[in-house]
Amino acid sequence: MTQAAKVRTAGLFAGIGAATAAAHIGNNFTTYLVGGLIDRYGFSPLQMGAWSMAETLAYAAAMFGVAPKVARLNPRLLATVASLLVVAAQLGSTATGAFTWLLAGRIVTGLGFGLLNTSLTLAAGASPHPARALSIGIAFQTLLFAVVNIALPLVGARFGVGGMFLALGALSLVLWAGTWLLPARGGNQAVAATPAIPLGPDAARVLGAMALFAFGSLALWPFMERAAHAIGLTAVVFGRFQSLATLLSAAGNLTLAAFAARMPRANPLALALLACGSACALLTTVTSPSVFAGALIAYNVSWFVVYPLLVGVAFQVDPKGRLAVMTSGTWLLAQSFGALTAGSIAQIAGNYRIVGPLGLAFCVAAIALIWPLARRFDRHNTPALVPDIIH
């Protein structure tokens, strides 16, 4: 690889890292906002489930909306428009305690996060191995978020939920600058110029597996801080546990990035799905803070292994990137209904105890659906379908 090619590759990975972090601010820190809003305004778990659902539904709608024309989009411009939407909505949310206006703000941030996720998915498609590029981006994200998980609860303790909204808006603004390193064109342009082919049964397996995985593993996510609170952990202590979990996730994704181009898909994907589901079950059934911390670490590390592997399979099925964008959109759509389901369960039962075991059942179902397809790719030793256009 020439020096110029190395610089271009480094720039691409840096831009993907910034876009990955910017796109997942909502997913990673909604749990603190939910806890802060409940404490400040007394909103119910069902209201907060609907609030979280509004963001992720808008997130999914943005991704599905642009998917048909994804090959012709400009990742850099898309990230700019998206970042401005997110910053405006976060700042607007600092000025109100009215549920209706807060809900509107979540819809706007969701649209922005969805466009940001589309931009990073397109940029990953421009790399030789999309799963590797996504893993590198996630590694950067988790390192950054390890710091934010410590800082944000401290901001909340001193300045309240309004201060957390303001801090997250400022973080989005900083990451926007990094997204200027994204390419102006995404994916493999030679593949993008070919006619679209219908997405068949293999695509349905990928989308179904992502739906099961996201619904099962992320139903609890907006209420994770509340689950910790139920066993006596403060938001600050939970943030420290989450920070450690995200640091270890970074190590896991750097390892995945190193071996993603050569490793088989089926068994690592199945093991990561099983680990994530098992961690979900523990998070709502244990009472020991140390066991909760261990389960939180396993949850984070395994989740961030499953996601790039599933998106990598999507690129194998459809190298144009349309299925990959739809797969990410399916994640948010399933998470939306998962959050509402978890909020409803907590409203009725008064706790989140059965939400975790339900997540395990859905992750096991995802294994049954995706393993035959991943195994087939392993058996035929299918190479990456996105050619090396950087080197």
C-alpha positions as CSV (number, residue, x, y, z in Angstrom):
1,M,0.0,0.0,0.0
2,T,1.4,3.4,-0.9
3,Q,1.7,6.2,1.6
4,A,-1.1,8.2,0.0
5,A,-3.4,5.1,0.1
6,K,-2.6,4.7,3.8
7,V,-3.5,8.3,4.5
8,R,-6.8,7.9,2.6
9,T,-7.6,4.7,4.5
10,A,-6.8,6.3,7.9
11,G,-9.0,9.3,7.0
12,L,-11.8,7.0,6.0
13,F,-11.6,5.1,9.3
14,A,-11.5,8.3,11.3
15,G,-14.6,9.6,9.5
16,I,-16.4,6.3,10.1
17,G,-15.4,6.5,13.7
18,A,-16.8,10.0,14.1
19,A,-20.0,9.1,12.3
20,T,-20.5,5.9,14.3
21,A,-20.2,7.8,17.5
22,A,-22.5,10.6,16.3
23,A,-25.1,8.1,15.1
24,H,-25.3,6.2,18.4
25,I,-25.4,9.0,21.0
26,G,-29.2,8.4,21.3
27,N,-28.9,4.7,21.7
28,N,-26.1,4.8,24.2
29,F,-27.2,7.7,26.5
30,T,-31.0,7.6,26.3
31,T,-31.0,5.5,29.5
32,Y,-29.5,8.5,31.5
33,L,-32.1,10.9,30.0
34,V,-34.9,8.5,30.9
35,G,-33.7,8.3,34.5
36,G,-33.3,12.1,34.6
37,L,-36.7,12.8,33.2
38,I,-38.4,10.3,35.6
39,D,-36.6,11.9,38.5
40,R,-37.2,15.5,37.4
41,Y,-40.8,15.4,36.0
42,G,-42.2,12.1,37.3
43,F,-43.0,10.6,33.9
44,S,-44.2,7.0,34.0
45,P,-42.2,4.0,32.5
46,L,-44.9,3.7,29.8
47,Q,-44.4,7.3,28.8
48,M,-40.6,6.9,28.7
49,G,-41.1,3.7,26.7
50,A,-43.1,5.7,24.2
51,W,-40.5,8.5,24.3
52,S,-37.7,6.1,23.5
53,M,-39.8,4.4,20.8
54,A,-40.5,7.7,19.1
55,E,-36.7,8.3,18.6
56,T,-36.0,4.8,17.3
57,L,-39.0,4.7,15.0
58,A,-37.9,8.0,13.5
59,Y,-34.4,6.6,13.2
60,A,-35.7,3.5,11.4
61,A,-38.0,5.6,9.2
62,A,-35.0,7.8,8.0
63,M,-33.0,4.7,7.1
64,F,-35.8,2.9,5.3
65,G,-36.7,6.2,3.5
66,V,-33.3,6.6,1.9
67,A,-32.5,2.9,1.4
68,P,-33.9,2.8,-2.2
69,K,-31.6,5.6,-3.3
70,V,-28.7,4.7,-1.0
71,A,-26.1,4.1,-3.8
72,R,-26.4,7.7,-5.0
73,L,-26.1,9.5,-1.7
74,N,-23.2,11.6,-0.5
75,P,-22.2,10.4,3.0
76,R,-20.4,13.6,3.9
77,L,-23.4,15.9,3.0
78,L,-25.8,13.4,4.7
79,A,-23.8,13.6,7.9
80,T,-23.8,17.4,7.9
81,V,-27.6,17.7,7.5
82,A,-28.1,15.0,10.2
83,S,-25.8,16.5,12.7
84,L,-27.5,19.9,12.5
85,L,-30.9,18.2,13.1
86,V,-29.6,16.4,16.2
87,V,-27.9,19.5,17.7
88,A,-31.0,21.6,17.2
89,A,-33.3,19.0,18.8
90,Q,-31.0,18.4,21.8
91,L,-30.7,22.1,22.5
92,G,-34.4,22.6,22.2
93,S,-35.1,19.8,24.7
94,T,-33.2,21.8,27.4
95,A,-35.9,24.4,27.4
96,T,-39.0,22.4,28.1
97,G,-40.5,19.9,30.5
98,A,-43.6,19.3,28.5
99,F,-43.9,15.7,27.4
100,T,-45.3,16.6,23.9
101,W,-42.4,18.9,23.1
102,L,-39.8,16.4,24.4
103,L,-41.4,13.8,22.3
104,A,-41.1,16.0,19.2
105,G,-37.5,16.5,20.0
106,R,-36.9,12.8,20.1
107,I,-38.5,12.4,16.7
108,V,-36.1,15.0,15.2
109,T,-33.0,13.5,16.9
110,G,-34.1,10.1,15.6
111,L,-34.3,11.3,12.0
112,G,-30.8,12.8,12.4
113,F,-29.4,9.6,13.9
114,G,-30.9,7.6,11.1
115,L,-29.3,9.7,8.4
116,L,-26.0,9.6,10.3
117,N,-26.2,5.8,10.4
118,T,-26.9,5.7,6.7
119,S,-23.8,7.9,6.0
120,L,-21.5,5.6,8.0
121,T,-22.9,2.4,6.5
122,L,-22.3,3.9,3.0
123,A,-18.8,4.9,4.0
124,A,-18.1,1.4,5.4
125,G,-19.2,0.0,2.0
126,A,-16.4,2.0,0.4
127,S,-13.8,-0.1,2.4
128,P,-12.4,-3.5,1.4
129,H,-14.2,-5.2,4.3
130,P,-17.3,-3.5,5.7
131,A,-17.4,-5.5,8.9
132,R,-13.8,-4.6,9.7
133,A,-14.5,-0.9,9.0
134,L,-17.6,-0.9,11.2
135,S,-15.6,-2.7,14.0
136,I,-12.9,0.0,13.9
137,G,-15.6,2.7,14.0
138,I,-17.2,1.0,17.0
139,A,-13.9,0.7,18.7
140,F,-13.4,4.5,18.5
141,Q,-17.0,5.0,19.6
142,T,-16.7,2.8,22.7
143,L,-13.4,4.5,23.7
144,L,-15.1,7.9,23.5
145,F,-18.3,6.7,25.2
146,A,-16.3,5.2,28.1
147,V,-15.4,8.8,29.0
148,V,-18.9,10.1,28.4
149,N,-20.5,7.4,30.6
150,I,-18.4,8.7,33.5
151,A,-18.9,12.4,32.7
152,L,-22.6,12.5,31.7
153,P,-24.0,11.2,35.1
154,L,-21.9,13.8,36.8
155,V,-23.3,16.5,34.6
156,G,-26.8,15.2,35.4
157,A,-26.1,15.2,39.1
158,R,-24.9,18.9,39.0
159,F,-27.1,20.4,36.3
160,G,-30.0,18.1,35.9
161,V,-31.5,16.5,32.8
162,G,-31.3,19.8,30.9
163,G,-27.5,19.8,31.4
164,M,-27.3,16.3,29.9
165,F,-29.3,17.4,26.9
166,L,-26.9,20.4,26.4
167,A,-23.8,18.2,26.8
168,L,-25.0,15.7,24.3
169,G,-25.8,18.4,21.8
170,A,-22.3,19.8,22.2
171,L,-20.8,16.3,21.7
172,S,-22.8,16.0,18.4
173,L,-21.4,19.3,17.3
174,V,-17.8,18.2,17.9
175,L,-18.3,14.9,16.1
176,W,-19.8,16.7,13.1
177,A,-16.4,18.1,12.4
178,G,-15.0,14.6,12.2
179,T,-17.6,13.5,9.7
180,W,-16.0,15.8,7.1
181,L,-13.4,13.0,6.7
182,L,-16.2,10.8,5.2
183,P,-16.0,10.3,1.4
184,A,-18.3,12.2,-0.9
185,R,-19.3,8.9,-2.4
186,G,-20.1,5.7,-0.6
187,G,-20.0,2.0,-1.4
188,N,-18.5,0.4,-4.5
189,Q,-19.4,2.7,-7.4
190,A,-19.0,0.0,-10.0
191,V,-21.5,-2.2,-8.1
192,A,-23.8,0.8,-7.5
193,A,-24.1,1.4,-11.2
194,T,-25.5,-2.1,-11.9
195,P,-29.3,-2.6,-11.9
196,A,-30.8,-3.4,-8.5
197,I,-31.8,-7.0,-8.0
198,P,-34.7,-8.2,-5.8
199,L,-33.9,-9.1,-2.3
200,G,-34.9,-12.7,-1.7
201,P,-35.0,-15.2,1.1
202,D,-31.4,-14.6,2.2
203,A,-32.2,-11.0,2.8
204,A,-35.3,-11.9,4.7
205,R,-33.1,-14.1,7.0
206,V,-30.8,-11.2,7.7
207,L,-33.6,-8.8,8.4
208,G,-35.4,-11.3,10.6
209,A,-32.3,-12.1,12.6
210,M,-31.6,-8.4,13.2
211,A,-35.2,-7.9,14.2
212,L,-35.1,-10.7,16.8
213,F,-31.7,-9.7,18.1
214,A,-32.6,-6.0,18.4
215,F,-36.0,-6.6,20.0
216,G,-34.6,-9.0,22.5
217,S,-31.4,-7.3,23.4
218,L,-32.5,-3.7,23.4
219,A,-35.9,-3.8,24.9
220,L,-34.2,-3.2,28.3
221,W,-31.7,-0.7,27.1
222,P,-33.6,2.6,27.8
223,F,-34.4,1.3,31.3
224,M,-30.9,-0.1,32.0
225,E,-30.1,2.7,34.5
226,R,-33.5,2.0,36.2
227,A,-32.7,-1.7,36.5
228,A,-29.4,-0.8,38.2
229,H,-31.3,1.7,40.4
230,A,-33.6,-1.2,41.4
231,I,-30.7,-3.0,43.1
232,G,-29.4,0.1,44.8
233,L,-26.9,1.4,42.2
234,T,-26.8,5.2,41.6
235,A,-26.6,6.6,38.1
236,V,-23.0,7.6,38.8
237,V,-22.0,4.1,39.8
238,F,-23.9,2.6,36.8
239,G,-22.0,5.1,34.6
240,R,-18.7,3.8,35.9
241,F,-19.7,0.2,35.2
242,Q,-20.9,1.2,31.7
243,S,-17.7,3.0,31.1
244,L,-15.7,-0.1,31.9
245,A,-18.0,-2.2,29.7
246,T,-17.5,0.2,26.7
247,L,-13.7,0.2,27.2
248,L,-13.7,-3.6,27.0
249,S,-16.1,-3.4,24.0
250,A,-13.4,-1.3,22.2
251,A,-10.9,-4.1,22.8
252,G,-13.3,-6.7,21.5
253,N,-14.0,-4.7,18.3
254,L,-10.3,-4.0,17.7
255,T,-9.8,-7.8,17.9
256,L,-12.7,-8.4,15.6
257,A,-11.3,-5.8,13.1
258,A,-8.0,-7.6,13.1
259,F,-9.5,-10.9,12.1
260,A,-12.8,-10.1,10.4
261,A,-11.5,-10.5,6.9
262,R,-10.3,-14.1,7.6
263,M,-12.5,-15.5,10.3
264,P,-15.6,-17.6,9.8
265,R,-19.0,-16.0,10.5
266,A,-21.4,-18.7,11.8
267,N,-19.9,-19.8,15.1
268,P,-18.7,-16.4,16.4
269,L,-22.0,-14.9,15.5
270,A,-24.0,-17.6,17.3
271,L,-21.8,-17.5,20.4
272,A,-22.0,-13.7,20.5
273,L,-25.8,-13.8,20.2
274,L,-26.0,-16.4,23.0
275,A,-23.7,-14.4,25.2
276,C,-25.7,-11.2,24.7
277,G,-29.1,-13.0,25.4
278,S,-27.7,-14.6,28.6
279,A,-26.4,-11.2,29.8
280,C,-29.8,-9.7,29.2
281,A,-31.4,-12.4,31.4
282,L,-28.9,-11.7,34.2
283,L,-29.3,-8.0,34.1
284,T,-32.9,-8.1,35.3
285,T,-32.7,-11.2,37.6
286,V,-29.6,-10.6,39.8
287,T,-29.3,-8.5,42.9
288,S,-25.5,-8.5,43.3
289,P,-23.9,-5.3,42.0
290,S,-20.7,-7.2,41.0
291,V,-22.7,-9.8,39.0
292,F,-24.7,-7.0,37.4
293,A,-21.4,-5.3,36.4
294,G,-20.2,-8.6,34.9
295,A,-23.4,-9.0,33.0
296,L,-23.3,-5.4,31.7
297,I,-19.7,-6.0,30.4
298,A,-20.7,-9.2,28.6
299,Y,-23.8,-7.5,27.2
300,N,-21.8,-4.6,25.7
301,V,-18.9,-6.6,24.4
302,S,-21.2,-9.3,22.7
303,W,-23.6,-6.7,21.3
304,F,-20.9,-4.9,19.5
305,V,-19.6,-8.2,18.0
306,V,-23.0,-9.3,16.8
307,Y,-23.9,-6.0,15.0
308,P,-20.9,-5.7,12.6
309,L,-21.0,-9.4,11.8
310,L,-24.7,-9.2,10.9
311,V,-24.2,-6.1,8.8
312,G,-21.2,-7.9,7.1
313,V,-23.5,-10.8,6.2
314,A,-25.9,-8.2,4.7
315,F,-23.2,-6.9,2.5
316,Q,-22.5,-10.4,1.4
317,V,-26.1,-10.8,0.3
318,D,-26.4,-7.4,-1.3
319,P,-23.1,-5.6,-2.1
320,K,-24.9,-2.5,-3.2
321,G,-25.5,-1.6,0.4
322,R,-29.3,-1.4,0.3
323,L,-29.8,-4.4,2.5
324,A,-27.1,-3.2,5.0
325,V,-29.0,0.1,5.4
326,M,-32.3,-1.8,5.8
327,T,-30.7,-4.1,8.3
328,S,-29.7,-1.1,10.5
329,G,-33.1,0.3,10.0
330,T,-34.7,-3.0,11.1
331,W,-32.5,-2.8,14.3
332,L,-34.1,0.5,15.2
333,L,-37.6,-0.5,14.3
334,A,-37.3,-3.6,16.5
335,Q,-35.8,-1.6,19.3
336,S,-38.7,0.8,19.1
337,F,-41.2,-1.9,19.8
338,G,-38.9,-3.5,22.4
339,A,-38.7,-0.3,24.4
340,L,-42.5,0.1,24.4
341,T,-42.9,-3.5,25.4
342,A,-40.4,-3.2,28.3
343,G,-42.1,0.0,29.4
344,S,-45.5,-1.7,29.3
345,I,-44.2,-4.7,31.3
346,A,-42.7,-2.5,33.9
347,Q,-45.9,-0.5,34.1
348,I,-48.0,-3.6,34.7
349,A,-45.6,-5.7,36.8
350,G,-43.8,-2.9,38.6
351,N,-40.4,-4.2,37.7
352,Y,-38.2,-5.3,34.7
353,R,-37.6,-8.8,35.9
354,I,-39.0,-10.7,32.9
355,V,-37.7,-8.4,30.3
356,G,-34.2,-9.9,30.4
357,P,-35.2,-13.6,30.0
358,L,-37.4,-12.5,27.2
359,G,-34.3,-11.0,25.5
360,L,-32.5,-14.4,25.8
361,A,-35.4,-16.2,24.1
362,F,-35.3,-13.7,21.2
363,C,-31.5,-14.0,20.8
364,V,-31.7,-17.8,20.6
365,A,-34.4,-17.4,17.9
366,A,-32.0,-15.1,16.0
367,I,-29.3,-17.8,16.1
368,A,-31.7,-20.4,14.6
369,L,-32.6,-18.0,11.8
370,I,-29.2,-16.6,10.8
371,W,-26.8,-19.6,11.5
372,P,-27.7,-21.6,8.3
373,L,-27.0,-18.6,6.1
374,A,-23.8,-17.7,7.8
375,R,-22.7,-21.3,7.8
376,R,-23.3,-21.5,4.0
377,F,-21.1,-18.5,3.5
378,D,-18.4,-20.1,5.6
379,R,-18.7,-23.4,3.7
380,H,-18.3,-21.7,0.4
381,N,-15.6,-19.4,1.8
382,T,-17.4,-16.5,0.2
383,P,-15.0,-13.5,-0.3
384,A,-16.0,-10.0,0.6
385,L,-18.1,-8.7,-2.3
386,V,-16.9,-5.1,-1.9
387,P,-13.6,-4.9,-3.9
388,D,-10.6,-3.2,-2.5
389,I,-11.1,0.3,-4.1
390,I,-8.8,2.1,-1.6
391,H,-5.4,0.5,-2.1
